[in-house]
Amino acid sequence: MAEHGAIVIDYDQLAREAVEPGTAALAAITERFGADVIAADGTLDRPALGSVVFGDDAARADLESITHPAIFELVAAAESAVPDDGVVVHDHPLLVEKGMTAFCDLVVVVDVPEDVQVERLVSLRGMTEAEARARLATQASREDRLAAADVVLDNTGSIEDLLARVDQLWAERVTSA
């Protein structure tokens, strides 16, 4: 959608920025979870932290209480820079879980079956199957995401197939609007 001119607010990227070395969020994470979640270069060791918080609801809630305010400050800054006629895409993996769909004009869910999600987390992010399933267990169910969607884009095919669906969606919903 960025290729079509949309301003994409990528929450995963902002989550990384929010915990860069020297940030208050990283200091708070270190204080709460200890030095074992910090890599030798001073950055957040995301896999180490993930092994602590995925599977422990209280720990995950503590992490979210640290990171989410910092992320939303970055979101607010990004939104304030959007021109009045801009199209904003919130690429937000927790949109449904956090009840934020009501703030969107259109909710697009890029969908694959859970077994494909697991396979991709294992192959692309180096997780074990158990780690991938633990991560998915903390997210909204596929049924909940599909129920929240105004548009569902199937992502079981190639990246080219998905990009063609995005182009079609843009043409139908933005260009013709």
C-alpha positions, 0 to 999 in steps of 0.5 A, a space after each residue: 500500500 505504501 507503493 500506492 502512496 499510503 502512509 504505513 504506520 508499522 507497529 512492529 517497527 515502532 515497537 523496535 524503536 521504542 526499546 532502542 538502547 538509551 530509551 526509557 522503555 528499555 531501561 524499564 524492561 531491564 529493571 523488570 526482567 533483568 539483564 538476561 534480556 539484554 544482548 551484549 551490544 546493549 540491544 533488547 534480546 527479543 528471543 530471550 524476552 519472548 521466552 519469558 513473556 510468551 506463556 506467562 500472562 503476568 509477565 506479558 502484561 508487565 511488558 505491554 505496560 512498559 512498551 505500549 505507551 512508548 509505541 503509542 507516542 511514536 504512533 501519535 508522532 507519525 499520525 501528526 505528520 500525515 497530510 489531511 488527504 493522506 491514506 494511513 495504514 495501521 499495520 498493527 498485529 494486535 489491532 483486534 486484541 486491543 479493541 482498536 478496530 473501531 478507530 479504523 475506516 476499513 479493517 483488512 486482515 491478511 489471512 492464512 491458516 494457523 498451520 501456515 502461520 506456525 510454518 512461517 514463524 519457524 522458517 522465517 523467524 527461527 522459532 521452534 514450533 512450540 515457541 510459534 504456537 505459544 506466540 499464536 496462543 496470545 493473539 486473537 483467534 483466526 475466527 476473531 480476526 476474520 469476524 473483525 475484518 471488512 476485507 480478508 486477503 488470502 495469503 496462502 499463495 505467493 507474495 506476488 499473489 498477495 500484492 495483486 490482491 492489495 493492488 485490487 483492493 487499492 483500486 476498489 477502495 481508494 482510487 475509485 473513492 
